[in-house]
Amino acid sequence: MVSIVIVSFNTVRELLACLESIERSARSVPHEVILVDNASADGTVEAVRARFPAVRLIANDANVGFPKANNQALPLVRGEYVLFLNPDSGVDPGTLDRMVAQLEPFPERAAVGPRVRKPSEFMSHNCARRLPTLWTEFCDLSWLARILPRSRLFAWKYYAGWDGTTDRDVECLLGAAMLCRTAQVRALGGFDESVPLYLDDMDLCKRLGELGRLRYLSGVPLLHHYSVSTRKQPAALMKRLGLQATYQYFVKHRGRGYARAYVAIVAAVGLASFPLGFARLIGGSLKKARRRWDEGRVFVDWAWRSKAVTYTLPRL
């Protein structure tokens, strides 16, 4: 059996579509669905109970976060394999079958992930990437990875030079759709609840990678609408959360000295954003200039403040 674990927060429309896709497309594989709802205010719990009574539902009275919510589901998992799936995803016919077929007979593999894509793209680079380093984060923060996406130097994080059309082992899969061995996830203690949103899947991949290989599956597409819940949150808050998550990841896996170097990089990129914004303004784009300035202010402010802080998402 495959246990499909979904964590939801104010995504009722996307969640119902996701559950419908599972109902249509996963009939050939014995499975169960466990939903953990983080106190949604959009009628998620009532809608799921009415339309999908077979779904095993945990209804939290507060938003406890993605890692803790997934961990709440782990004691209920009955399947040999667990698929962590985002509620804004759609499962195609054969997706679950092919993922199991690429994990079950390969004991050296700890997890497999599909070719995740948005409606308008072939592949999201985030579904097959390297674990973060100071260099990868500098290239991301400075936009070099986006400006030069084919550069093996600046887009190293995303395996530049490889187009995603072939299977390969990777350092990190996307937590939006990742099939793992239940026993291994439990042995690791599940998700680390001290690592916040955006780095929780990377942290799990880092620890799973010490047990076995992580395999990206090019021939298993999965539609993901991306950040339906987080798009409703203030952009500055989401940037701070991402910076804080990366900092905590580095503290855990690289040490405090490495993490302090990351803070220095964030500050430097933030300061550089102000003259770059003026260059955008001179070039005739006030919108792009403001975007640079806003980002720079967030970076500098975050780098200056204490890191002993917890960022929480407001209930919308």
ABEGO torsion letter per residue (X at the ends): XBBBBBBBBGAAAAAAAAAAAAAAAAAABBBBBBBBBBGBAAGAAAAAAAABAABBBBBBABBAEAAAAAAAAAAABABABBBBBBAABBBBBGAAAAAAAAAAABAABABBBBBBBBAABABBAAABBBBBBAAAAAAAAAGAAAABAABAAAAAAAGBGBAGABBBBBABBBAABBBBBAAAAAAAGEBBAABBBGAAAAAAAAAAAAABBBBBBAABBBBBAEGAAAAABBAAAAAAAAAAAAAAAAAAAAEAAAAAAAAAAAAAAAAAAAAAAAAAAAAGBAAAAAAAAAAAAAAAAAAABBABBBBBBBBX
